[in-house]
């Protein structure tokens, strides 16, 4: 039992996304279920990107898939850096909502990356 808890704690600390989710929860920030917003235009952009991903996969365009992975990976890293900056600001409710919004974006990017990696 304790080994499982230790493994979960280690996985949370090692993954910047999970670590940010945990820190947000510790500060009393909203959960993904409570605050589902993303920046204006983000979902339309992701819908277009998903179409590009599906096209690249269907056409077995290995180079395009590689570029899409690299782009998504870079975007995710920048998003996580941005979230870190929010944590350094304060624990004001509006900052916590901003962190949640950026985590929602990061979650979507992680999902697209996971889909690309599973398709390999």
Secondary structure, 3 states (H helix, E strand, C coil): CHHHHHHHHHHHHHCHHHHHHHHHHHCCCCCCCCCCCCCCCHHHHHHHHHHHHHHHHHCCCHHHHHHHHHHHHHHHHHHHHHHHHHHHHCCCHHHHHHHHHHHHHHHHHHHHHHHHHHHC
